[in-house]
Amino acid sequence: MGGRSLGNAGRALPASTRGRPGPRGRPAGAALARRPHAQCREPKEAMATTIREASTDEIEALFPLLLLAEPSERALRWSLANLSDAVYRMDDDGRLVGAATMRWEGDPCEIVELAIVQGEQGRGLGKELVAWLVAQAGRRGKGAMTVGTPNASIDNIAFYQKCGFRMDEVRHDYFWYYRTPRFEHGIRVRDMLVFRYALVDGGKTHASRRRR
Ligand SMILES: CC(C)(COP(=O)(O)OP(=O)(O)OC[C@H]1O[C@@H](n2cnc3c(N)ncnc32)[C@H](O)[C@@H]1OP(=O)(O)O)[C@@H](O)C(=O)NCCC(=O)NCCS
């Protein structure tokens, strides 16, 4: 469970329906990132991962993957309709391996959902997808990016910190909308942990900090 929209689940507060059309009907922006996949753990011949905005008619096919991040289909459909304004897919040699939804509106921008196909996890693809989204945020002049994950998602808490995010706030009882209690690692899913990636830190951009 991870990458829950910070508007909806805590993050999916109907009151704040933004009434903004979701990414549906948005032309496929060919935001293609092609790079050899040499940094995978397993020695493999270079493979090409591509990341691009999904076209409207591709979104439904991404649902099974996005449901890994937000298991409530109701909440997922709500966030696609009310929060996210772009859906991205990641392919590895033409095979779908990952997907993410983004709210680009406002600053900080936000990773709403993020997931890597189960059999492809642990190969560095999640980190690569997050790094690509962070670079996009930099190109859009964003100062920061946020993402939320449940208190019980120990894996994701490690994952986002490994991607350079810092803990930012706790939203208590955020997951009020789960009709049946959910548990991970024997811990009840209750609160949303919000993580933040500072692209601009004290005037220093992500890139200039990296040059330090
Ligand atoms: C969370 C998720 C996106 C991570 O993607 P991934 O491709 O498996 O992660 P990566 O291989 O890129 O790992 C990046 C780093 O995070 C660490 N990491 C990843 N999963 C981890 C886990 N379960 N426990 C601890 N660390 C983990 C890796 O060790 C790696 O660290 P390193 O850079 O020091 O080697 C993926 O596991 C997933 O889709 N999970 C199900 C859906 C979900 O929960 N999505 C939302 C995330 S909030």
The ligand as an SDF file (V2000), in Angstrom:
LIG
                    3D

 48 50  0  0  0  0  0  0  0  0999 V2000
    7.1890    0.6800   -3.3190 C   0  0  0  0  0  0  0  0  0  0  0  0
    7.6020    0.3140   -4.7190 C   0  0  0  0  0  0  0  0  0  0  0  0
    7.0630    1.3370   -5.6990 C   0  0  0  0  0  0  0  0  0  0  0  0
    9.1490    0.3210   -4.7670 C   0  0  0  0  0  0  0  0  0  0  0  0
    9.5760    0.0820   -6.0830 O   0  0  0  0  0  0  0  0  0  0  0  0
   10.7730   -0.9420   -6.3520 P   0  0  0  0  0  0  0  0  0  0  0  0
   11.0690   -0.9240   -7.7980 O   0  0  0  0  0  0  0  0  0  0  0  0
   10.4580   -2.2620   -5.7260 O   0  0  0  0  0  0  0  0  0  0  0  0
   11.9490   -0.2340   -5.5120 O   0  0  0  0  0  0  0  0  0  0  0  0
   13.4710   -0.1110   -5.9440 P   0  0  0  0  0  0  0  0  0  0  0  0
   13.9700   -1.4340   -6.3830 O   0  0  0  0  0  0  0  0  0  0  0  0
   13.6010    1.0310   -6.8940 O   0  0  0  0  0  0  0  0  0  0  0  0
   14.1250    0.2680   -4.5420 O   0  0  0  0  0  0  0  0  0  0  0  0
   14.6560    1.5240   -4.2950 C   0  0  0  0  0  0  0  0  0  0  0  0
   15.2730    1.4970   -2.9140 C   0  0  0  0  0  0  0  0  0  0  0  0
   14.2570    1.3100   -1.9440 O   0  0  0  0  0  0  0  0  0  0  0  0
   14.5300    0.1530   -1.1900 C   0  0  0  0  0  0  0  0  0  0  0  0
   13.3050   -0.6100   -1.0300 N   0  0  0  0  0  0  0  0  0  0  0  0
   12.4060   -0.9470   -1.9820 C   0  0  0  0  0  0  0  0  0  0  0  0
   11.4490   -1.7270   -1.4670 N   0  0  0  0  0  0  0  0  0  0  0  0
   11.8030   -1.9000   -0.1680 C   0  0  0  0  0  0  0  0  0  0  0  0
   11.2460   -2.6530    0.8880 C   0  0  0  0  0  0  0  0  0  0  0  0
   10.1610   -3.3910    0.6910 N   0  0  0  0  0  0  0  0  0  0  0  0
   11.8380   -2.6110    2.1060 N   0  0  0  0  0  0  0  0  0  0  0  0
   12.9660   -1.8800    2.2950 C   0  0  0  0  0  0  0  0  0  0  0  0
   13.5780   -1.1650    1.3270 N   0  0  0  0  0  0  0  0  0  0  0  0
   12.9880   -1.1820    0.1220 C   0  0  0  0  0  0  0  0  0  0  0  0
   15.4980   -0.6860   -2.0190 C   0  0  0  0  0  0  0  0  0  0  0  0
   16.3040   -1.4670   -1.1750 O   0  0  0  0  0  0  0  0  0  0  0  0
   16.2780    0.3540   -2.7480 C   0  0  0  0  0  0  0  0  0  0  0  0
   17.3140    0.8040   -1.9150 O   0  0  0  0  0  0  0  0  0  0  0  0
   18.7830    1.0820   -2.5200 P   0  0  0  0  0  0  0  0  0  0  0  0
   18.5650    2.2140   -3.4740 O   0  0  0  0  0  0  0  0  0  0  0  0
   19.5860    1.4280   -1.3180 O   0  0  0  0  0  0  0  0  0  0  0  0
   19.2000   -0.1430   -3.2230 O   0  0  0  0  0  0  0  0  0  0  0  0
    7.1230   -1.0980   -5.1140 C   0  0  0  0  0  0  0  0  0  0  0  0
    7.6260   -2.0020   -4.1840 O   0  0  0  0  0  0  0  0  0  0  0  0
    5.5990   -1.1860   -5.1890 C   0  0  0  0  0  0  0  0  0  0  0  0
    5.0330   -0.9280   -6.2580 O   0  0  0  0  0  0  0  0  0  0  0  0
    4.9200   -1.6100   -4.1170 N   0  0  0  0  0  0  0  0  0  0  0  0
    3.4600   -1.8660   -4.1510 C   0  0  0  0  0  0  0  0  0  0  0  0
    2.6230   -0.6140   -4.3530 C   0  0  0  0  0  0  0  0  0  0  0  0
    2.9790    0.4560   -3.4050 C   0  0  0  0  0  0  0  0  0  0  0  0
    3.0300    0.2620   -2.2130 O   0  0  0  0  0  0  0  0  0  0  0  0
    3.2030    1.6230   -3.9920 N   0  0  0  0  0  0  0  0  0  0  0  0
    3.3310    2.8470   -3.3250 C   0  0  0  0  0  0  0  0  0  0  0  0
    4.5300    3.2640   -2.6870 C   0  0  0  0  0  0  0  0  0  0  0  0
    4.1370    4.4100   -1.4100 S   0  0  0  0  0  0  0  0  0  0  0  0
  1  2  1  0
  2  3  1  0
  2  4  1  0
  2 36  1  0
  4  5  1  0
  5  6  1  0
  6  7  2  0
  6  8  1  0
  6  9  1  0
  9 10  1  0
 10 11  2  0
 10 12  1  0
 10 13  1  0
 13 14  1  0
 14 15  1  0
 15 16  1  0
 15 30  1  0
 16 17  1  0
 17 18  1  0
 17 28  1  0
 18 19  1  0
 18 27  1  0
 19 20  2  0
 20 21  1  0
 21 22  1  0
 21 27  2  0
 22 23  1  0
 22 24  2  0
 24 25  1  0
 25 26  2  0
 26 27  1  0
 28 29  1  0
 28 30  1  0
 30 31  1  0
 31 32  1  0
 32 33  2  0
 32 34  1  0
 32 35  1  0
 36 37  1  0
 36 38  1  0
 38 39  2  0
 38 40  1  0
 40 41  1  0
 41 42  1  0
 42 43  1  0
 43 44  2  0
 43 45  1  0
 45 46  1  0
 46 47  1  0
 47 48  1  0
M  END
$$$$
